[in-house]
Amino acid sequence: RDKSGPEHLWRLKTPEEYEQATGQKIKKSNSIYDKLHSLDDLTKLIPANAGQTEVKDFHAFLDLLKQMLCVNPADRILPAAALEHRFITMEHLADARNSLYVEKAHEIMMGVEGRNTNSSAPIDELKDV
């Protein structure tokens, strides 16, 4: 817990602070994920050959994810509002509804929508969704 600021904020320890506190060395890696410093940096992972529709869909997903992960509950998206978000409703894909990407996205969402959330389906059955 960081008590140095005007408010008491939570933050992750730096690798050096972690090593000092635990005595465990941090393994260094050259992963692409090491270059990500915020959720917005995830856009760097969009393939260069991604179509405009896929990029638009990724940005809608990222917007929903950021709203869901807000630490302050007052700023966090409510479940009912999340269900109405453009990523879930796919309204941002309306202009490309005949594309293969959008057709596949609709198929996936219909499969999710049709499943009974109280079912005891094994995880393996759900992994394709």
C-alpha positions as CSV (number, residue, x, y, z in Angstrom):
1,R,0.0,0.0,0.0
2,D,1.4,3.4,-1.0
3,K,0.9,5.9,1.7
4,S,3.1,8.6,0.2
5,G,0.3,10.3,-1.9
6,P,-2.6,12.5,-0.9
7,E,-4.8,9.4,-1.0
8,H,-3.8,5.9,0.1
9,L,-3.5,4.0,-3.2
10,W,-2.7,0.4,-4.0
11,R,0.1,-0.3,-6.5
12,L,2.2,-3.2,-7.5
13,K,5.7,-3.4,-6.2
14,T,8.6,-2.8,-8.6
15,P,10.7,-5.9,-9.3
16,E,13.4,-4.5,-7.1
17,E,10.9,-3.9,-4.2
18,Y,9.5,-7.4,-4.7
19,E,13.0,-9.0,-4.6
20,Q,13.9,-7.1,-1.5
21,A,10.7,-8.0,0.3
22,T,10.7,-11.7,-0.6
23,G,14.3,-12.5,-1.3
24,Q,13.2,-14.1,-4.6
25,K,14.9,-13.1,-7.9
26,I,12.6,-12.0,-10.7
27,K,13.2,-13.9,-14.0
28,K,13.7,-11.6,-16.9
29,S,12.0,-12.5,-20.1
30,N,11.9,-11.0,-23.6
31,S,8.1,-11.5,-23.9
32,I,6.0,-9.1,-25.9
33,Y,3.9,-8.7,-22.7
34,D,6.9,-7.1,-21.0
35,K,6.5,-4.2,-23.3
36,L,2.9,-3.6,-22.3
37,H,2.4,-0.9,-19.7
38,S,-1.3,-0.4,-19.9
39,L,-4.4,-2.0,-21.4
40,D,-4.2,0.5,-24.2
41,D,-0.9,-1.0,-25.2
42,L,-2.8,-4.2,-26.1
43,T,-3.5,-2.5,-29.4
44,K,0.1,-3.2,-30.3
45,L,-0.8,-6.9,-30.5
46,I,-3.3,-6.4,-33.3
47,P,-1.9,-8.2,-36.3
48,A,-0.9,-5.9,-39.2
49,N,-3.1,-7.9,-41.5
50,A,-6.2,-7.4,-39.3
51,G,-9.2,-6.0,-41.1
52,Q,-10.9,-2.7,-40.2
53,T,-13.8,-4.7,-38.7
54,E,-11.6,-6.8,-36.5
55,V,-9.7,-3.7,-35.3
56,K,-13.0,-1.9,-34.5
57,D,-14.2,-5.0,-32.6
58,F,-10.9,-5.2,-30.6
59,H,-11.3,-1.5,-29.6
60,A,-14.9,-2.2,-28.4
61,F,-13.7,-5.2,-26.4
62,L,-10.9,-3.1,-24.9
63,D,-13.3,-0.3,-23.9
64,L,-15.6,-2.8,-22.1
65,L,-12.6,-4.5,-20.4
66,K,-11.3,-1.2,-19.1
67,Q,-14.7,-0.3,-17.8
68,M,-15.1,-3.6,-16.0
69,L,-11.7,-3.4,-14.4
70,C,-12.1,0.1,-12.9
71,V,-10.8,-0.1,-9.3
72,N,-13.3,2.5,-8.1
73,P,-16.7,0.9,-7.9
74,A,-18.4,4.3,-8.7
75,D,-16.5,4.3,-12.1
76,R,-17.0,0.6,-12.8
77,I,-19.6,-0.4,-15.4
78,L,-22.6,-2.0,-13.9
79,P,-23.6,-5.6,-15.1
80,A,-26.8,-4.4,-16.8
81,A,-24.8,-1.7,-18.6
82,A,-22.1,-4.2,-19.6
83,L,-24.8,-6.3,-21.3
84,E,-25.8,-3.3,-23.3
85,H,-22.2,-2.4,-24.2
86,R,-21.5,-2.2,-28.0
87,F,-19.1,-5.1,-27.8
88,I,-21.8,-7.4,-26.5
89,T,-24.6,-6.0,-28.7
90,M,-22.2,-5.8,-31.7
91,E,-23.8,-2.6,-32.8
92,H,-20.4,-1.3,-33.8
93,L,-20.3,-4.1,-36.4
94,A,-23.6,-3.2,-38.1
95,D,-21.9,-1.7,-41.2
96,A,-20.1,-5.0,-41.8
97,R,-22.8,-7.5,-40.9
98,N,-22.2,-9.5,-44.1
99,S,-18.5,-10.0,-43.5
100,L,-17.2,-13.5,-42.5
101,Y,-15.7,-12.0,-39.3
102,V,-19.1,-10.6,-38.1
103,E,-21.0,-13.8,-39.1
104,K,-18.6,-15.9,-37.1
105,A,-18.9,-13.4,-34.1
106,H,-22.7,-13.7,-34.3
107,E,-22.4,-17.5,-34.3
108,I,-20.2,-17.5,-31.3
109,M,-22.5,-15.1,-29.4
110,M,-25.6,-17.1,-30.3
111,G,-23.9,-20.2,-28.9
112,V,-23.1,-18.4,-25.6
113,E,-26.6,-17.0,-25.4
114,G,-28.1,-20.4,-26.0
115,R,-26.3,-22.1,-23.2
116,N,-27.9,-22.5,-19.8
117,T,-25.5,-20.8,-17.3
118,N,-26.7,-23.1,-14.5
119,S,-25.8,-26.2,-16.5
120,S,-23.2,-28.5,-15.3
121,A,-21.4,-28.7,-18.6
122,P,-17.8,-29.5,-18.3
123,I,-15.3,-26.8,-19.0
124,D,-14.0,-28.8,-22.0
125,E,-17.4,-28.4,-23.7
126,L,-17.3,-24.6,-23.2
127,K,-13.8,-24.0,-24.5
128,D,-14.9,-23.6,-28.1
129,V,-17.2,-20.8,-27.2
